[in-house]
């Protein structure tokens, strides 16, 4: 069975190669947290733009402090006080100092700053007890950012540091990728929405909400297109609707090989070019992926835990590329099993778990049940480990490759 389907990493890369980022827009900087920068940010000016003081203190000439100590201090005349946001009128001359506050420009003629707490002072004079060297306690122009330097490449997520850097470059409306709309379609006559009573044989639609939460966290806007019963025409109608108003589509259910697994047929009726059906992975083997008009159509298992495993392994990088990320693939890490895993793995197996740092080592604690239908065991999981095909039972301490969720 496993020889007839594609390796999940190859399937992921095949899909990824067909997906392109959405278009771009300019958005107020205050609304850009978590958005993806759509153009490289090159510094237009130095930050800070002038030499300035990091402390409340006194700006002076280092030469005036040569040879002093606690027994032989020097007293300098205070010429003026310069608060932050202002420029002084006086140049510092031999035997004089200027009182500066945090952020004040370094006055002309001064080459060092001494903090208040290292001096004795009055309103008109300040006494120093140790020598200074030129440049002491001076924040130089461009110390944070040099004009002309590349600060962030296109495809970088805007976090607090990048938002502040954009502000420091007077970028009020950065160019970012639009938030992609990803349609979510549920299939299955047994599904009932939360808030409705369950009749015999029915279950609540949990997959819709698992996918919506993952999509939102990954930077997309989930759009619930609807829920179709086990009817190929109804499924096809929802696919057409979703493709008409979304940038990509994720479906759950109807992708196995049973009599009611109608989703691949519905996809083809809508003109979807099928890329692959099924992957050599457990859980999450059942799936069907395709493209329609440049839009990815990603059909996953109706079993929620299986669907989410497949999403994280294959669909998620495509969603991140859709969002504009320059590097949508998960960064590989090594994880150590905190406890044994007893099952054999004929195909590649992905284990969900909780990453914990123990003694400086990344340990993966597995939930009690890794079954296809056990969605509750995904609560709090933040990592997945890959068990190679053909593996037997794994003892505690086994090191596996994996990735963060």
N, C-alpha and C positions, 0 to 999 in steps of 0.2 A: 504493500500500500504506500509506504513512505517514498519508495523509489519513483512513484508516478507523479509526485508533486514537487514544487520548487522549494529550495532552501529559503528560509524567511529573509535572510539578509540580502540575497539576490532579488527577491521579490520587492523588498523595501527600496533597493537602489533602482530597480526598473521603474517603479512608480515615481520615485523622487526625480528621475531624469525627465519625466513628462510634465511635471508641475512647475508653474511659473508664479512668481510673486504677484500680488494684486497691484493695482495702480497706486499712485502717490497723492498726497494732499498736504496742505499746510494747516497746522493746528496750533492754537495758543499754547505756549510753553507750560502753562499751569495745568493743561489737560493731557500732557504727554507722558506721564509716568507709565511705564510698561509698554509704550509704543516702540516701534522699530524705526531707527533713523534711516532715511531713504537716500541720503547723500553724505559723502565724507565731510567731516568737520575739520577744517584747517584754521588755525588761529590767525585772526586778522590783526591782533594786537597783543602786546605783552600783558600779562597778569601777574602781579599788579602793574599798573602802567607807570609807576614811579617808585623810587626808593622810599620806604616808610618804616615807621616804628612798630615793633611787636608789643611794646609795653607802654605804660605810663612811666615817664622818666625824663631824662634830660639829654638833649643832643649837644655834642661838643666836639672839639678837636682832640683826637687821641694824643697829639703831641703835647698838649697842656697837662697831661697826667704822667708824663715820663718820670720815672724814678720815685714816685710817691709811695707811701705806705701808711699804716695806721699811726705811726709816730710823726710822719711828715706829710700830712694831707695837703690838698690844694683846694682853694675856694675860688669859685668862678661867679661872675655877675650874671644874673638872669636877665636876658634882654626882653623876652616876651613869652606868652603862652599861646600855643597853637593847638586847638582841638582838632579831632578828626573831621575831615570834610572841609577844612580851611587851609589856606596857604599863608605862611607868615610874611611879615614885612622886612624882617631883619636877617642879615647874613651873620653867621657865627664868626666872630673875630677872636684873635688870641686873648685868652683870659675871660672868655664869655661863654654862655650856654643858653639854649632855648628850651623852655619847658614844653614837652610834647606829650600827647595822650595817644593811646593805642590807635593805630591807623593813620596818624599824622604823617604828612610828607617829611622826609629828611630835609632840614633847612640847608640852604646854600652855605657852604663853608664847613659844615659838620661832617664827620666821617665815622662817628661812633655814638652809641646811645647807652646810657647807664640807667637801670631801673631805679625807681624811687627808693625801694627798700635797701639799696646799697649806698645810700647817701644820707647826709644830714642837710636839711635845707630850711630856708626862711622864704618869705615872699620875694626877696631881692637877691638871694645868693644860695649857692649849693656847694657843699663840701664833699670831696671824694677821697677815698682812703686806699684805693688800689689802682694801678695803671690800667689803661685801656689800650687796645690795639685797633688800628683802622679796620672798619667793617664790623666791629663788635655790636651784636644785637641790632643789625640793620637788615631788613627784608629788602632784597634788591629787586628792581624792576625786572619782570620776566622770570622771577624765581619759581612761580607756579607754572606759568605757560609762556613759552617763547613764540613770538609772532612767526608765522610760517610753518609751525610744527603741526603734524597730523594728530589730532586729538581723538578722533573716533572714526572708524570706517563705516560705510553704509552697511546696514544689516546688524547694527549694534542696538541692543535693547537700552532704552533710556531709563537709567536708574538715578538715584539721588546725585551721584557724582557727575554723571553726564548732564543732568538737568542743570546743576550748578555751573558746570563748565559752559554750557550753552548760554546761560544768563550772563556769565562773565565775558562772553564774546558778543553781547548785545543781540543775540538771536531770540527774538520775541515769538516767532512763529516758525519753528523748524519744519523741514520737509520730512514727512514720515510716510510709511506705508499705511494705507487704509486698513481698518480692522476688517478682515474677511468674514463674510457670512457663510457659515457652514450649516446646511440643512440636515436635520435629523429626521429620519423616517423609521417608524416602527412597523413591523409586520407580525401577524399572528392573530387568529380569531380568539385566542384565549386571553388576550391582554385587556386589562381594565385600568383606567387611570386612578391614581390615589384620590381619595375623597368619595369614591363610589363604592357601593356595597359589592362584595364578591358573591357571585352565584356559583353553584357547583361546577368544577372544572376550570374555573377562571383563576388567573393570577394577576398581580399588580405589575404594571409596566415599569420595572426598575431600570432597564437598560437605557431608556431615554434619558433619565436623570444622571446616570453614571457618565454617559457620553457628554452630556451638556456641561457637567462640571469640569470634565477633563478639557473640553474644547475651550471653555472660558479661561481656565488657568493657563492654557497654552497660547492665549492671545487672540482667539477667534470669537466671533459672536455666534452662539448656537441659535438656530431658528428651527423650532419644531414645525415640520411640514404637515405631519399627520400620522395616523395609524391605520394601516390597511389590514383587512382580514386575509385569509388564505385564498386570494383571488388575483390572478396575474394581471387582469385589466385594472383592478384597483391599485395594485402596486405600481404599475406603469404610469397611471395617472398622477400618483404622488411624485414619482421620479421626474416626470415632465414639469410638474409644478415647482419642485425644488430646484431643478436646473434653470428654470426661467427667472428665479429671483435670488439665487445663492451662488457663491463662488465655488462650492464643492458640496458633496452630498455624502452622508454616512447613513447606512441602513443597518438594521439588525433583524435577523431571522430569515429563514427560508433559503439558506445557502448550502445546505448539506445535499444529500442525494435521495431524500424521501419523496413520497408522492406529493407532499405539500410544500416542497422546497422550490418555490417558484420565482425567487428573486432574480437569479441569472437570466431566466427567460424574459422577465419583465425588463431588465436592463437592455437586452438585445432588441426588444421591441421598440425601445426609446432611442435606438441608434448608438448605444454605448459600445465602444470597441473594448472587448474583454482582453485584459492583459494577462491575467492568470486566475486560476480557480483552485483554491486550496494551497496550503503551504506545509512544509515538513516541520511542524512545530506542535508542541503540546504544552498547555492547552492552546486553542486558537487555530487549529488546522482548518476548520471550515470557514471559508471566506470567498469572496469574488470581487476582484478589482478591475476597473476599467476607466476609460476616458470618453468624454462626450463634449465636443466643442471646446477643448482645452480645459475642461473641468473634471476633476477626479470624482469618481463614483466608487465609494468604498463600502462594500456590503460585508458585514460581520455576522458572527454567530448570534443566535437568539439566546444562548446561555450567557448571562451578563459577565461572569468572570472570564469566560473564554473570549468574549467580544473585547473586553478591556485589555486582556493580554495581547491580543492581535493589534488593537489600536496602538498601544504603547510601542510594540515592536515594529510595526509597518506603517500605520497611518500617521502617527504623530510627527515623524520627520517631514512628511509631505505637508501637514498642516502648518508646521513651523516655517517651512520654505514659502508657503502661501502667504504667511504673515510678513515675509521679507527677511527672515533671519539669514545671515551670511553662512552660518554653520549650523544647519538644522539637525545633524546627526547627534545622537547622545554620545557624551564623552565616556569612553570605556574606563572602568575602574576594576580593581580586584577586590573581591569580597570573600570573607572566610565564614564558613558555616558555623554557627554557634552550637548547633545540635545536629545529630545524624539525620539524613534523609534516606529512608529505607527503600523507596521504590526504584526499580530499574527504569531506564530511559532508552527505549528503542530509537526514538527520534529526539531531536533537540528539544529540551524541556526548559521552559522559563519559570523560575521560582520567584514568587513575589514575597517580599519580606520587609522588615524594618531594620534599617542600618543604624547600628550603634557603635560608638567608639569605645573600645575596652582596652586599656593599656596601650593606647596609641595605635591600635589595630582596628580596621573596619570590619566589624562582625555583622553578619546577617542573621537576624532572628526570624525564623519562619513561623507563620501562623499555623494553627493546628490542622487546617484542611486546605489543600490546594486544588480542590475539585472545580470542574468547569462551571458548576451552578452555584458555587459558594461565594457570593459577592461580599458577604459580611467579613470574610477573612482578608479583604483588601483594605479594610479600615485602617488608616494610619500608615499603610505601606508606602515607602519612599524609595525603594530600589528593587531591581530585578537581577537575578543571577542566571546565567546560561549554563545548563548541564549539557555537555556534549552528547551527541547521539551515540548509543552503544554503551553508555555508562551503566554500571551496576549500582548497588546501594552505596551511599556516600557517608563516610564517618564524619563526626564533628571535627572541625579543623581543616576540612577540604577547602582549597582556594579555587574560586571560580571567577571567570570574567563576568562582568555585569555592567549595569548603567543605572543612573539615578532617575527617578520619576519626577 
